[in-house]
């Protein structure tokens, strides 16, 4: 008897009961079929009835809307001001859009280079896809779309309020979203193809594990260079025409393309032409044809090098554990602490420096600190209108910015501490070691470098600002207390909301627990500043008018700030200790 062939979704042609196609060929899954498991996984996660998921989405949605409103409001007011400037207003708006788009393009290129390594070479489903009867072009298309989606969602979220502000101010019309869509899709595709091609070439040169380390360092160095270059250029000069020799020079700078051969410039020209009531086909043509050509060339490169690169990606990237001069020096340095505490501290240091994605972030951190100090140096604190009160209140407000920097660093390096233990936590809990030793080791390993950085930032910036001895003492004591508070909150929330299954440490601070930590950190920073504001104002007023400050008011204000920081340090650690002790051995 002959059986009727069945049809398998996503596979072209009828399939017999043995799994082969009825016409004798192999199954040929479609592009949508290859993307199906990713869609089903995302859908299952969204429908998972996890406790507290609804509350998390509500909180994230609320703060996301506030963030969107903030970006939209700032750009709306700035573009309104530019639009009111005769002759050069559109040039200013176009230059601003070009700068933002070139920043987006740089971020997309870096993100795609890193994401392509996981999508094309290290993903768990590749063993079945590469060994299965999957057409090479469909595999390339599926992985390219996956890479572009994972790398571009953050930029898309940032671009929505940006393009909305331009559309509202310049009256883009009902078809403006379609114009943006036709511009932005190829703008996203081009860096995805380039980033995937760069990763493919690197994997064919280095083993995949070493490639990941190299990409991490290159990405951080490039990002740091972009940030530093952007700050050295000082784009705020565009809002100050008096800084140029003549109006002709200023208009020339505005009319000159920022990067004539970059997709960001084509996108900027297309959007601004549409907002000006003109349809300029050349930028659309350049974006579309460049994206298509990039996909074709990327596919040809994929066909030629992917099999060899994937084979090399399966090679081990292991390293030998060695104890060098630095290791022996640290061993002797921490010997007075005892064997247990010494080994716990050394363990934390080894884990940090073995992960390239962790220590390479220090490079970007150094660049951001340089940019921060650079901004302080160029504050206009001298000249007419700058009184004694204003000169001394700026360093006090500098504590707020320094506190935000410390909170961000604590979220990146201290908050994931407990989560990074992963499945080995049961081994530590099954040992006779007191769990508080582990917690305090993580606390001090994160707090001491953070404190050194905090004192360095405040010391250098206050030196540049030429503050008085009183403000220097207040700044140093306040930043020291806030450092301990940030570290305590990071350890506490990181223990209460662990992410043991996350393999990438950079994703841990973006969790719901990381959001709660940042909210608590901002509350503590605001509380310290508010409690110290009155005593500082009292002292500065008394100093300005030759009077004696109210000591009682100063003691109460600074005392409450001290109590707040101590509470924010001790209470989260005690709660975290209780949580860890409740973990089953």
DRENPA-532185 format. One record per residue (C-alpha): residue in one letter; x, y, z. Coordinates in steps of 0.5 Angstrom, whole numbers, plus 500, padded with zeros to 3 digits. Layout:
residues N
aXYZ
...
***
This chain:
residues 585
x500500500
x502507499
x502512504
x500519503
x506524504
x506529510
x508536510
x512539515
x512546517
x517550514
x520545510
x519546502
x516539499
x512533502
x516529507
x515521507
x514517514
x522516514
x523524515
x526524507
x522528502
x518525498
x521527492
x528524494
x531530497
x533532504
x529537508
x530544506
x527548512
x525556511
x528562514
x522563518
x523555521
x530557523
x527563527
x521559530
x525556536
x527563538
x520566537
x517560541
x522561547
x521569547
x514567547
x514562553
x518567557
x513572556
x507568558
x511565564
x507566570
x513567575
x512571581
x512578581
x513579573
x507583572
x510588578
x517588574
x514590568
x510595571
x516598574
x520598568
x515600563
x514606568
x521608568
x522607561
x516612559
x519617564
x526616560
x523617553
x519623556
x526626558
x529625552
x523627548
x523634552
x530635552
x530635544
x523638543
x526644547
x533644544
x530643537
x524649538
x530654540
x534652533
x528652529
x527660532
x534661530
x533665523
x538662517
x542657521
x537654525
x536648520
x543647520
x544646527
x538641527
x541637522
x548637525
x545635532
x542629528
x548627524
x552627531
x547623534
x546618528
x554617528
x554615535
x548610534
x552607528
x559607532
x555603538
x551599533
x558597530
x561595536
x555591539
x554587532
x562585533
x561582540
x554579539
x556576532
x561571536
x555568540
x550568534
x554565529
x559561533
x558560540
x550559540
x548552543
x543551537
x549551532
x551544533
x544542530
x544547525
x551546522
x550539522
x543539519
x541539512
x540547512
x542551506
x548556508
x544562505
x538561510
x543560516
x546566514
x540570514
x537567520
x543569524
x544575521
x537577523
x538575530
x545579531
x541585528
x535584533
x540583539
x544589538
x540594535
x534594540
x537599545
x539604539
x531603537
x529605544
x533611544
x531613537
x524613538
x523619542
x529622538
x525622531
x519623535
x522630537
x524632530
x517630527
x513634532
x517640532
x518640524
x511637522
x513631519
x506629517
x503622517
x508619512
x514621517
x514614521
x514611514
x520615512
x524614518
x522606517
x525606510
x531610513
x533606519
x532599517
x538599512
x542604517
x541598522
x543592517
x549595515
x553595521
x550588523
x553585516
x560589517
x560587525
x559580523
x564580517
x569582522
x568577527
x568572522
x575574520
x577574527
x575567528
x578564522
x585567525
x584566533
x580561537
x573563539
x575563546
x581568545
x577572540
x572573545
x577576549
x580580544
x573583542
x572585549
x578589549
x578592542
x570594543
x572597550
x578601547
x574603541
x568606545
x573609550
x576613544
x570615541
x567618548
x574621549
x574624542
x567626542
x569630548
x575633546
x571636540
x567640544
x560640540
x557645545
x561650541
x556650536
x551653540
x556659541
x558662535
x562668538
x567662539
x569663531
x573668528
x567670523
x560668522
x562665515
x566660519
x561658523
x556657517
x561653514
x562648519
x554647520
x554646512
x560641512
x558634512
x560631518
x562624515
x560624507
x561617506
x558614512
x551612513
x549616518
x550622514
x545619508
x540618514
x541625516
x540628509
x534624508
x530625514
x532633514
x530633507
x523630508
x522635514
x524641510
x518638505
x523635500
x524628498
x531627496
x532620493
x539620493
x540618500
x535613500
x538610494
x545610498
x542607504
x538601500
x543599495
x549600500
x545595505
x543590499
x551590497
x553589504
x548583505
x551580498
x558581500
x557578507
x554572505
x559571500
x564571505
x560567510
x560562504
x567562504
x570562511
x564560515
x565552515
x573553517
x571559522
x566554526
x571548526
x576553529
x571555534
x570548537
x577549539
x579550547
x581556549
x584554556
x589557559
x594554565
x593557572
x600560574
x602564580
x606570578
x610575581
x604579583
x600573585
x606572590
x606579592
x598579594
x599572597
x604576602
x600582603
x594579605
x597573609
x596577616
x588577615
x589569616
x588563611
x581563610
x580571609
x586571604
x584566600
x577568599
x580575597
x585572592
x579568589
x575574588
x581578585
x582571580
x575571578
x575578576
x581578572
x580572569
x574574565
x576579560
x569582559
x570584567
x577587567
x576591560
x571595563
x576598567
x579602561
x572605559
x571607566
x578610566
x576614560
x569616563
x573619569
x578623564
x572626561
x568627567
x575631570
x575634563
x568637564
x570640571
x576643568
x572647563
x566650568
x566657567
x567659575
x571665573
x569672571
x563676572
x557674576
x561668580
x560670587
x564666593
x557663594
x557660587
x564658587
x563654593
x556651592
x559648585
x563643589
x558641593
x553639588
x559635585
x558630590
x551628586
x555627580
x560623583
x555619587
x552617581
x558615578
x560611584
x553608584
x554606576
x560603578
x558599584
x552596580
x557594574
x562591579
x559589586
x552588585
x554581580
x558579586
x554573589
x550572582
x557570579
x558564584
x553561580
x552554581
x558553585
x555557591
x552550594
x560548594
x561554599
x555553603
x556546604
x563547607
x564549614
x566556612
x562562615
x558565610
x559572613
x566571611
x564570603
x560576604
x565581607
x570579602
x566581596
x564587600
x572589601
x574587595
x569592591
x569597596
x577599597
x578600590
x571604589
x574608595
x580610592
x577612585
x572616589
x577620593
x581621587
x575624583
x573628589
x581630590
x582632583
x576636581
x576640588
x583642586
x581644579
x575648582
x580651588
x575650593
x576652601
x578647606
x571647609
x568644602
x574640601
x573636608
x566636607
x567633600
x572628602
x568625608
x561625604
x564621598
x567616603
x561615607
x557614600
x562609598
x561605603
x553606602
x553604595
x557598596
x553596602
x547597598
x550593592
x551587596
x545587599
x540587593
x545583589
x544577594
x536579594
x536578587
x541574584
x542572577
x545565578
x543563571
x546569567
x553567563
x554574562
x556579568
x554585564
x547583564
x546582571
x546590573
x540590568
x535586572
x530588576
x534587582
x539592579
x534597577
x532597585
x539598587
x540604583
x533607585
x535606592
x542609591
x539615588
x535616594
x541615599
x545620594
x539625594
x538624602
x545625604
x545632599
x539634602
x541633609
x548636608
x545642604
x542646610
x549646614
x553648608
x549653606
x549656614
x557655614
x557659607
x552664609
x556666616
x563666612
x560671607
x557676612
x563675617
x558671622
x559665626
x555659624
x550655628
x554649630
x547645633
x544646626
x551643623
x552637627
x544635626
x545635619
x552632618
x550627624
x543625620
x547624614
x552620617
x547615620
x543615613
x550612610
x551607616
x544605615
x545604608
x551600609
x550595615
x542594614
x543591607
x549587609
x545584615
x539582610
x544579605
x547575610
x540572613
x538570605
x545567604
x544563611
x537561609
x540557602
x540550603
x547546604
***
